[in-house]
Amino acid sequence: MTRPILHTLICSTRPGRVGPAVADWAHGIAEAHGGFDARFVDLAAFGLPVFDEPEHPRLQRYTHEHTRAWSASVAEADAFLFVLPEYNFAPPGALVNALNYLVREWQYKAVGFVSYGGMSGGIRAVQVTKQLLGTLKVVPMLEAVAFTNVGQQLQAEGGLSANPANAAAAKAMLDELLRWTSALRTLRS
């Protein structure tokens, strides 16, 4: 059986974002895990405007190329690692918008979270995102990684200085994500 496809998704699209450094770390951990065919995806690359499809996304009658590209990307994945910051106690608006673009492509997939921010480490953004995912029939993992005061963990050359506790949390999350992804495969077929 082929390994499930895992998309490590950078959920912030703003200029100057920290997301790529955190996502590079998360993607490296996912590749090293070995249970997934890990692929790196940057939400900014899709250039999604505020939701602009004329029909409800459950119909999958997309009129815009950016929607078709986003649909194909999400449909390809069996599971996701959302790498997201916390903006005003919530996820980035770009992620909320991207979730709203699609319905069926998300269904019966599992999501792990690598969040980052100040003192909270982005966990409030994760909690809000979990509420949104339930509507899309997505299973959010309890296990997660949260980088508190992420600015202090950034290296001058652009990488992230994670500690062993972050790596252990990531392994636990990926192990659980693999279990759920395997179980949900039946529902997606």
C-alpha positions in Angstrom: 0.0 0.0 0.0 1.3 3.5 -0.8 2.0 5.9 1.9 -0.7 8.6 2.5 0.0 12.0 1.1 0.6 14.6 3.8 0.5 18.3 2.9 2.5 20.6 5.2 0.5 23.8 4.6 1.9 27.3 5.4 -1.4 29.0 6.4 -0.2 32.6 6.6 0.2 34.6 3.4 1.4 37.9 4.7 4.7 39.5 3.6 7.4 39.0 6.2 5.7 36.0 7.7 7.5 33.5 10.0 5.5 30.6 8.6 8.1 29.3 6.1 10.7 28.8 8.8 8.3 26.9 11.0 6.9 25.0 8.1 10.4 24.0 6.9 11.0 22.5 10.4 7.6 20.7 10.4 8.0 19.4 6.9 11.5 18.0 7.8 10.0 16.2 10.8 7.2 14.8 8.6 9.7 13.5 6.0 11.8 11.9 8.7 8.8 10.3 10.3 8.5 8.0 7.2 4.8 7.2 7.5 3.8 9.8 4.9 4.6 11.0 1.4 5.2 14.5 2.8 4.7 17.4 0.4 5.3 21.1 1.1 2.4 23.5 0.2 2.3 27.3 0.5 -1.2 28.8 0.6 0.2 32.1 -0.7 1.1 30.4 -4.0 -2.6 30.0 -4.8 -3.3 33.7 -4.7 -6.9 33.1 -3.5 -8.9 36.3 -3.4 -11.8 36.6 -0.9 -14.1 33.8 -1.9 -15.3 34.6 -5.4 -17.0 31.5 -6.8 -20.6 32.1 -7.9 -21.9 28.7 -6.8 -21.8 26.9 -3.5 -18.5 24.9 -3.2 -20.3 21.6 -2.5 -21.4 21.6 -6.1 -17.7 21.7 -7.3 -18.6 23.8 -10.3 -15.6 26.1 -10.1 -15.3 29.0 -12.5 -11.8 30.3 -11.6 -8.4 28.7 -12.2 -7.2 29.6 -8.7 -10.1 27.6 -7.3 -9.5 24.6 -9.5 -5.8 24.6 -8.5 -6.6 24.9 -4.8 -9.2 22.1 -5.2 -6.7 19.8 -6.9 -4.1 20.4 -4.2 -6.5 19.7 -1.3 -8.1 16.7 -3.1 -4.6 15.2 -3.6 -3.8 15.1 0.1 -4.9 12.4 2.5 -3.9 14.5 5.6 -2.6 17.9 6.5 -0.2 19.6 8.8 -1.5 23.2 9.3 1.4 25.5 10.2 -0.4 28.6 11.5 0.1 31.7 13.5 -2.3 33.4 15.8 -3.7 36.7 14.6 -5.9 38.4 17.2 -6.7 35.1 19.0 -7.7 33.6 15.7 -6.3 31.8 12.6 -5.2 33.9 9.6 -8.0 35.2 7.5 -6.3 33.6 4.5 -6.8 30.1 6.0 -10.4 30.7 6.9 -11.0 32.0 3.3 -9.2 28.9 1.9 -11.3 26.6 4.0 -14.5 28.2 2.7 -13.5 27.7 -1.0 -14.0 23.9 -0.8 -16.2 21.3 0.8 -15.9 17.8 -0.5 -12.1 18.0 -1.0 -11.7 18.3 2.8 -14.0 15.6 3.9 -12.8 12.6 6.0 -9.2 13.8 6.3 -7.2 14.4 9.4 -5.3 17.6 10.4 -2.4 18.0 12.7 -1.3 21.5 13.9 2.0 23.2 14.3 1.2 26.6 15.7 3.3 29.6 16.6 3.0 33.0 18.2 3.7 34.9 21.4 2.9 33.6 24.8 0.1 31.3 23.7 2.1 29.7 20.9 -0.9 30.0 18.6 -3.1 27.5 20.5 -6.1 29.9 20.4 -5.9 30.0 16.6 -5.9 26.2 16.6 -9.0 26.0 18.8 -10.9 28.3 16.4 -9.7 26.4 13.4 -10.9 23.1 14.9 -14.4 24.5 15.1 -14.3 25.4 11.4 -13.0 22.0 10.4 -15.8 20.1 12.1 -18.2 21.6 9.6 -16.1 20.2 6.8 -16.0 16.7 8.3 -12.3 17.0 9.0 -10.8 15.3 12.1 -8.4 17.6 14.0 -5.7 15.9 16.1 -5.5 16.6 19.8 -1.7 16.1 19.7 0.0 19.2 18.4 3.2 21.4 18.5 3.1 25.0 19.7 6.0 27.3 19.4 5.7 30.0 22.1 7.6 33.3 21.6 8.6 32.0 18.2 10.6 35.1 17.5 13.1 34.0 20.0 13.6 30.7 18.3 14.3 32.0 14.8 17.9 31.8 13.7 19.7 34.6 11.9 20.1 32.4 8.8 16.3 31.9 8.7 15.8 28.5 10.3 14.0 27.6 13.5 15.7 26.4 16.6 13.3 23.8 17.9 13.9 21.9 21.2 13.6 18.2 21.9 10.2 18.7 23.4 8.9 20.1 20.1 10.3 17.1 18.2 8.7 14.6 20.7 5.4 16.4 20.4 5.7 16.3 16.6 6.4 12.6 16.6 3.3 11.9 18.8 1.2 14.1 16.6 2.4 12.4 13.4 1.9 8.9 14.8 -1.7 9.8 15.7 -2.3 11.5 12.4 -1.1 8.4 10.6 -3.6 6.2 12.6 -6.5 8.5 11.8 -5.5 8.9 8.1 -5.4 5.2 7.7 -8.8 4.8 9.4 -10.4 7.6 7.4 -9.2 6.2 4.1 -12.3 3.9 4.0 -14.7 6.8 4.4 -13.1 8.6 1.5 -13.4 5.7 -0.9 
